[in-house]
Amino acid sequence: MNRLSTLLWMLVIVAAAFMVYMAKYQVQSVKTQVADTARELEHEKEALHVVAAEWAYLNRPDRLQQLAEKYLSSSDLTVDRVAEIEAIPFPAQMQAAATPEDGMVPVAAHITPEAGEGE
């Protein structure tokens, strides 16, 4: 009986040591993944800073003014170009009407109340 219990405890200790060994390597693997992810995150942050700097450089007012003068054909706003809103000719608004002659029937005409509803 004494030898059996000793053997049983030795197996338990070996199994526990193996599980600790496996846990150690799983933790090391997770640490490596976290370090890799942190490194990738730093690279992405640096890339975002570069993009923000490029955006700020490209949106300088003097550069935009030069591009506007080069590519846009707009002229300065003068007093004689200002008008009242009523003077602007807007197209007449039309409302669509569904008529049976057009073959269009409202959806509600196709719905029939089922038994038990509305009671």
RABELBEL-V270526 format. One record per backbone hydrogen bond with DSSP energy under -1.0 kcal/mol. CO is the residue of the C=O (numbers start at 1). NH is the residue of the N-H. E is the energy in kcal/mol with one decimal. If there is no record, write none. Layout:
# RABELBEL-V270526
CO|NH|E / CO|NH|E
This chain:
# RABELBEL-V270526
1|5|-2.2 / 2|6|-1.9 / 3|7|-2.7 / 4|8|-2.5 / 5|9|-2.5 / 6|10|-2.2 / 7|11|-2.1 / 8|12|-2.1 / 9|13|-2.5 / 10|14|-2.4 / 11|15|-2.6 / 12|16|-2.6 / 13|17|-2.6 / 14|18|-2.4 / 15|19|-2.2 / 16|20|-2.4 / 17|21|-2.4 / 18|22|-2.5 / 19|23|-2.6 / 20|24|-2.4 / 21|25|-1.7 / 22|26|-2.0 / 23|27|-2.5 / 24|28|-2.1 / 25|29|-2.0 / 26|30|-2.4 / 27|31|-2.6 / 28|32|-2.1 / 29|33|-2.2 / 30|34|-2.6 / 31|35|-2.5 / 32|36|-2.5 / 33|37|-2.5 / 34|38|-2.5 / 35|39|-2.3 / 36|40|-2.4 / 37|41|-2.4 / 38|42|-2.1 / 39|43|-2.0 / 40|44|-2.4 / 41|45|-2.4 / 42|46|-2.4 / 43|47|-2.3 / 44|48|-2.4 / 45|49|-2.2 / 46|50|-2.1 / 47|51|-2.5 / 48|52|-2.5 / 49|53|-2.3 / 50|54|-2.6 / 51|55|-2.6 / 52|56|-2.3 / 53|57|-2.3 / 54|58|-2.8 / 55|59|-1.5 / 57|60|-1.0 / 60|64|-2.5 / 61|65|-2.4 / 62|66|-1.9 / 63|67|-2.4 / 64|68|-2.5 / 65|69|-2.3 / 66|70|-1.9 / 67|71|-2.9 / 68|72|-2.0 / 78|81|-1.3 / 79|82|-1.4 / 84|87|-1.1 / 85|88|-1.1 / 88|90|-1.1 / 99|104|-1.5 / 106|109|-1.2 / 107|110|-1.8 / 114|117|-1.8
